[in-house]
Amino acid sequence: MYYFKVGIGRTDFPLGDYETLISSIRTKLLPLNDDLIIIAGHGFLHNHWARKADQSIFKS
């Protein structure tokens, strides 16, 4: 699962699948505790709640 500073990850690579990515976000990331600190792909630290608020995919 990728959790980038900008966006939710790419699905244009071989075996990439948008529906699987969205499903993983909804079932694996959204249930996590809001005060969890996440270290994303390039070393950025994120508060999980702030990332949920920032990602448009989480708003639908």
Secondary structure, 3 states (H helix, E strand, C coil): CCCCCCCCCCCCCCCCCHHHHHHHHHHHHCCCCCCCEEECCCCCEEEHHHHHHHCHHHHC
